Structures are given as structure tokens and as C-alpha cells.
């Protein structure tokens, strides 16, 4: 876990990550996630899957004895 060196040195922006590099400089990097929330896309209507008609087996007649 990191240490707090000084408080309120920089103004933070949403969606950015702040860290101290090897030289002791405070660095800022844009996060992959975060910042503004995305709007939900309208749900697409799902079409029912087309089914192939079942093949009918030929009917065999019973032998009489």
C-alpha cells in the first residue's frame, strides 16, 4: 500500500489514476474504466430461431399371421 506524501497537492480529475513513479514524480494516467457513465443501448428485439421441419419416417405396415 502506498504512503501519503502530501495532501491536496494536485486536483484530481474523474477517470484518471494518480501514482508516484520511480523518480518520485506524481504521474497521471487515464483509467480504462471510470469517468462518465455510459448510456445503456436500446435492447434489440431477438428474432426466434428458424427451425427445420422434422423429417417424417415412412410408416411400415404390420404383417398379419
C-alpha positions as CSV (number, residue, x, y, z in Angstrom):
1,X,0.0,0.0,0.0
2,X,1.3,3.5,-0.8
3,X,2.1,6.3,1.6
4,X,0.6,9.7,1.6
5,X,3.4,12.2,1.0
6,X,1.4,15.4,0.8
7,X,-2.4,16.0,0.7
8,X,-4.1,18.3,-1.8
9,X,-1.0,18.8,-4.0
10,X,-2.9,18.2,-7.2
11,X,-6.5,18.5,-8.3
12,X,-7.9,15.1,-9.2
13,X,-10.0,14.5,-12.4
14,X,-12.6,11.7,-12.7
15,X,-11.4,8.8,-14.8
16,X,-7.7,9.3,-14.0
17,X,-5.3,7.3,-11.9
18,X,-2.5,9.1,-9.9
19,X,0.7,7.4,-8.7
20,X,4.3,8.2,-7.9
21,X,6.9,6.9,-10.3
22,X,10.4,5.6,-9.5
23,X,11.8,9.1,-9.6
24,X,9.3,10.4,-7.1
25,X,7.2,12.4,-9.6
26,X,3.4,12.4,-9.3
27,X,2.0,10.9,-12.5
28,X,-1.4,10.8,-14.0
29,X,-2.8,8.1,-16.3
30,X,-6.3,7.7,-17.8
31,X,-8.1,4.7,-16.5
32,X,-9.6,2.1,-18.8
33,X,-12.8,2.3,-16.8
34,X,-14.3,5.1,-15.0
35,X,-15.3,8.7,-15.6
36,X,-18.6,9.4,-17.1
37,X,-21.1,6.5,-17.0
38,X,-22.2,5.2,-20.4
39,X,-25.8,5.3,-21.5
40,X,-27.5,1.9,-22.0
41,X,-28.1,0.9,-25.6
42,X,-31.7,0.1,-26.6
43,X,-32.3,-3.6,-26.4
44,X,-32.6,-5.2,-29.8
45,X,-35.6,-7.5,-30.4
46,X,-34.4,-11.0,-30.7
47,X,-35.9,-12.9,-33.7
48,X,-36.9,-16.5,-32.9
49,X,-34.6,-19.1,-34.4
50,X,-35.8,-20.8,-37.6
51,X,-36.4,-24.5,-37.1
52,X,-36.1,-27.0,-39.8
53,X,-39.1,-29.2,-40.2
54,X,-38.6,-32.7,-38.8
55,X,-38.4,-35.4,-41.4
56,X,-41.1,-38.0,-41.1
57,X,-40.3,-41.7,-41.2
58,X,-42.3,-43.8,-43.6
59,X,-45.0,-45.9,-41.9
60,X,-44.5,-49.6,-42.1
61,X,-47.5,-51.9,-42.3
62,X,-47.7,-54.7,-39.8
63,X,-47.5,-58.3,-41.1
64,X,-50.6,-60.4,-40.4
65,X,-50.2,-64.0,-39.4
